[in-house]
Amino acid sequence: MMLERRPSDLTKNRDVIISVRGVEVGFGERTILKGLDLDVYRGEILGFVGGSGQGKSVLTRAILGLVPKRAGTIQVLGQNLDDLSPEERRQLERHWGVLFQQGALFSALTVKQNIQVPMREYLHLSDRLLDELAMLKIEMVGLNPDAADKLPSELSGGMIKRAALARALALDPEIVFLDEPTSGLDPIGAGEFDDLIATLQRTLGLTVFMVTHDLDSLYSVCDRIAALGEGKILAEGPIEVMLESDHPWLRSYFHGKRARAVMAGGA
Ligand SMILES: Nc1ncnc2c1ncn2[C@@H]1O[C@H](COP(=O)(O)OP(=O)(O)OP(=O)(O)O)[C@@H](O)[C@H]1O
């Protein structure tokens, strides 16, 4: 069953920063996304939910241009991804940062060197300036300065996430893609990471596209939520829209035992 899409008040008069129209993605015989439409608005934190294997990572990767689509258009910052030359595409990529699920830091590089990888690719700055910039990012994500010279293997899970976020922020992006940023963190670590994302979004004016299963994150930091199922967006809007939906998956997700516990927790 398809639910009527209902734009929230939050979206009025706001710039669309990512526009997905009629996107179809499949592998072999299987079609994962079946003509999906989605808008992401400048400055919002959009939580992207859906059952396991529904295609949340596939859509994220399609927006990043990492998996081919069979149909549809994707515009990011007003540019149609299909129309870009390799150099235009490289310039566009400067404007987004990505935090993949596994953190994906280079294991042989220190935190500082990891953060400097995108900087070295795009900026032509002295080593001293690159060091200063990296230390700024380290501070921004709440890591101790002495984390700079550590290898990923010397860090806790929470610190790895922060270091990966610092690298995603290396080029001062306008959009950050986060794939299950709080997975693997304990509830306190996850809550602190959520707070960090909310603070960065407010202070830097970031737009955040966050794939998450974490109900706490959805309640506490997301401005809007989009739910994926059956290859399309089942519903999108603030949490109230999710709670009012009578789609069976949304009902069991947002009214299940765990959801009730989160609500009761005062979110
Ligand atoms: N490169 C690929 N080749 C073939 N099938 C793929 C490929 N990438 C993803 N898939 C399939 O597409 C489906 C959607 O995968 P995806 O990782 O996007 O799900 P998800 O919604 O992010 O799930 P989860 O919440 O478990 O991470 C899965 O069935 C997966 O096996």
Ligand as a Chemical Component Dictionary entry (heavy atoms), coordinates in Angstrom:
data_LIG
# 
_chem_comp.id                   LIG 
_chem_comp.type                 NON-POLYMER 
_chem_comp.pdbx_formal_charge   0 
_chem_comp.three_letter_code    LIG 
# 
loop_
_chem_comp_atom.comp_id 
_chem_comp_atom.atom_id 
_chem_comp_atom.alt_atom_id 
_chem_comp_atom.type_symbol 
_chem_comp_atom.charge 
_chem_comp_atom.model_Cartn_x 
_chem_comp_atom.model_Cartn_y 
_chem_comp_atom.model_Cartn_z 
_chem_comp_atom.pdbx_ordinal 
LIG N1  N1  N 0 26.281 -4.309 -5.705 1  
LIG C1  C1  C 0 25.218 -5.080 -5.492 2  
LIG N2  N2  N 0 24.962 -6.162 -6.254 3  
LIG C2  C2  C 0 23.887 -6.945 -6.031 4  
LIG N3  N3  N 0 22.973 -6.727 -5.062 5  
LIG C3  C3  C 0 23.172 -5.673 -4.261 6  
LIG C4  C4  C 0 24.296 -4.792 -4.428 7  
LIG N4  N4  N 0 24.209 -3.815 -3.479 8  
LIG C5  C5  C 0 23.101 -4.074 -2.764 9  
LIG N5  N5  N 0 22.471 -5.176 -3.234 10 
LIG C6  C6  C 0 21.211 -5.741 -2.722 11 
LIG O1  O1  O 0 20.265 -4.696 -2.629 12 
LIG C7  C7  C 0 19.418 -4.885 -1.484 13 
LIG C8  C8  C 0 19.390 -3.617 -0.674 14 
LIG O2  O2  O 0 20.637 -3.479 0.001  15 
LIG P1  P1  P 0 20.977 -2.264 0.971  16 
LIG O3  O3  O 0 22.344 -2.525 1.507  17 
LIG O4  O4  O 0 20.742 -0.978 0.287  18 
LIG O5  O5  O 0 19.887 -2.452 2.107  19 
LIG P2  P2  P 0 19.666 -1.553 3.392  20 
LIG O6  O6  O 0 18.268 -1.052 3.333  21 
LIG O7  O7  O 0 20.744 -0.521 3.504  22 
LIG O8  O8  O 0 19.785 -2.654 4.516  23 
LIG P3  P3  P 0 20.449 -2.665 5.990  24 
LIG O9  O9  O 0 19.515 -1.880 6.862  25 
LIG O10 O10 O 0 20.436 -4.109 6.351  26 
LIG O11 O11 O 0 21.824 -2.062 5.893  27 
LIG C9  C9  C 0 19.971 -6.082 -0.745 28 
LIG O12 O12 O 0 19.181 -7.200 -1.061 29 
LIG C10 C10 C 0 21.366 -6.261 -1.296 30 
LIG O13 O13 O 0 21.728 -7.613 -1.285 31 
# 
loop_
_chem_comp_bond.comp_id 
_chem_comp_bond.atom_id_1 
_chem_comp_bond.atom_id_2 
_chem_comp_bond.value_order 
_chem_comp_bond.pdbx_ordinal 
LIG N1  C1  SING 1  
LIG C1  N2  SING 2  
LIG C1  C4  DOUB 3  
LIG N2  C2  DOUB 4  
LIG C2  N3  SING 5  
LIG N3  C3  DOUB 6  
LIG C3  C4  SING 7  
LIG C3  N5  SING 8  
LIG C4  N4  SING 9  
LIG N4  C5  DOUB 10 
LIG C5  N5  SING 11 
LIG N5  C6  SING 12 
LIG C6  O1  SING 13 
LIG C6  C10 SING 14 
LIG O1  C7  SING 15 
LIG C7  C8  SING 16 
LIG C7  C9  SING 17 
LIG C8  O2  SING 18 
LIG O2  P1  SING 19 
LIG P1  O3  DOUB 20 
LIG P1  O4  SING 21 
LIG P1  O5  SING 22 
LIG O5  P2  SING 23 
LIG P2  O6  DOUB 24 
LIG P2  O7  SING 25 
LIG P2  O8  SING 26 
LIG O8  P3  SING 27 
LIG P3  O9  DOUB 28 
LIG P3  O10 SING 29 
LIG P3  O11 SING 30 
LIG C9  O12 SING 31 
LIG C9  C10 SING 32 
LIG C10 O13 SING 33 
# 
